[in-house]
Amino acid sequence: MRSFRFSVYGVHYGCYRRPEESPAKESIMLDSSAYILIVEALAVYLLVLASHALRHRFGLALFYALMGGLTAVMSWVTDAGVRVEILGATFMVGSTVFYTSLLLGVFVVYVFDGPRATRIAISTIIGVSILVPVIAVILHFQVKLSGMDALAYVPMPSLRINTASIITTFLDLVFLAVAWEFLGKIHLRASLLVRAFLTLLGVMWLDVLLFSTGAFFGTPQYLAIMEGTLISRLVISVFATPFLWVYLYWQSRIKDVRIEDRPVLAILQQIAETRRELTQAQQEIERRKAVEAQLNQAVAELQEALSEVKTLRGFLPICASCKKIRDDEGYWQQLEHYISRHSEARFSHGICPDCAHELYPDLYGKGTAPDE
């Protein structure tokens, strides 16, 4: 959220000089204010990037909580009209420090964690942006019912400015993801630094165009607001890009962390997640097929080994007289003993009719079987 007071935005987007202050006094205030603003920006930018860098240890919950907190702080700080003048240009602390830090946060979570995590971050920012003015209205209503004086330090939200702010914030964050992917696909083959700068600057300028038009179109200050803010956002982009670039480069060098090439509209669609899930499913299928093939091969080898042991094949040297069989080691074995060792067959001894008549002619008459 930018501000709920029109007067604040007249300062936010313009370059001005307060005539009641002397040049010497203004020069002294300029130096100290600029120094404080730079320190604030450094601290908040590094805090956002550090919370994201800790995602592998603590997850993204800490990062999301910080995004929501910074959104609320940005709303109150901007609404309070805290601003700094540098070289004639006015920088609102809310947008220079906190809104830019939110852009950096959404930027890195999209690049390294994907559209799903980015949608959660965007939902957090939009949700808090809606909640803050609602709380302001409730507080004013409560004070009015209590008969107390109006809360001057909690201004009533402007419906037009508030609506323009929420819609613009959503479109800014979506455009950030689209611009990043688009710049990665065009044939310019821009370096990581150039790609990060152009993406960040594009989001900054789109924010100026959309919010200024939605909140101030038709007012006398419209063109002056847009012109002044375009310049200030260029300066902010130049200042913030080195932090973003260093972080992107550092994270991309970590093992198992890489910058993915996603579809341009991946932030609005489930294409990236679907493609990743299909890839993972295909990899799992291939892995299972490989395991199954290894298992089948092992079963086949086992069956082959078993058949080699239990199946008789080829020529068997057998004695023409006693019918003994010679094994592979050259030993002669009884027929039944050899077969028992090399197959599943078991023998039950008996005597055939021909042998019975020949061996026991007195017991078996001619044509009489031994089992009769």
Phi, psi and omega in degrees: 000137183271293181197158177253000183243128182299323182297324179297319181289334174297327177279321185304317188259006182239173174245125186215170178218128182278119187292340184284348181263142178283154180301321182296314180297319180296322180296318179295316179295326181297314182295312181292319180295319179296320180297315180297318180298318180296317179297317178299314181298315179301314183297314183288319178301312181294326178296316179296312182294324179293319179296326177286324180295337180273008185296329180291338180262319186245358185080187183266003181298316179298320180295314180297319179298319179295321178298317178294319179295317179294327177297316178295316179298318179301318181297313183288320181293317179294320179295330178286349177078024180289122186216159180226138178257129177228117179054041176085351179260140182260128179244120174283130182298324181300314181277322182293318184264302191277316179294320177295323178295324176295320177298317179297320180297312178296324180301306186288326180290328176289315184297319188255340185242352172093173184297324183296312178296325180293321178296326176294317179297316179296318179298323178296314181295314181295319180299315179292323179299326177283324185291323184300308179294330176297317178297320179299316179296318180296319180297317178296320179295319179296317179296320179296319178294329181279350180078017180273169176292152181299148180278097181291331181275359173235084184295149175291136182288146173270127184299317182294311182294320181295316178296316178299322181294315182293313180297318180296318179300316178298313181294325178300311185291326176291317179298326180303312181294319180295315181295320180299314180290322180296315180293338177278347183254339181290163189279006178289338181051051182294148178292168181299322180295313181294318180297317179294317182295313181295323178295312181296316179295320178300318178294318180300312182289325175297321177300317179298313183297311185289313184290316180299319180293315182292325186265328190231005180298134182095355178260158180298334184274000189303306183293320179296321178297313183294317182297314181296322184284328177301319180291315182295323180291329175297316178297317180297319180297317178297322181287320187276334185301317179303321178297315180296315182296314180300318181293316179300316181294317181296313181294323181291344179271350180283144180299139179067013175239125181213161177269113185277154175262104184253164173299153184300322182260027182297332182292333181260347185237170178262020185299312184297314180295319180297316180296320179294318180294320177295321178297316179295320178295318178296319178297321179294321178297315180297321179296318180292323177297319180296318178296319179296320178296319178296320179295317178297321179295319179296319178296318179297318179294321178294317179295322179295318178296320179294320179292327178295327182279321190257355184248132176271129180214159177081195181274134177248118177292119183232141181289133182289342182259300185267353177069018173289153182247137178269127180276185183293338180268000176093006180269143178266129183234153174301147184304312183293327179291319180294315181295321179298322180287333186248015177203181179269004184286144174234146187254142171236112190285143175208196179219135182279163182300319182297315180292323179297317179293326181284321184272327183231069182295332182285332182273328184241119177286169181295127178085004180256127181281152183294338181265005179274000000 
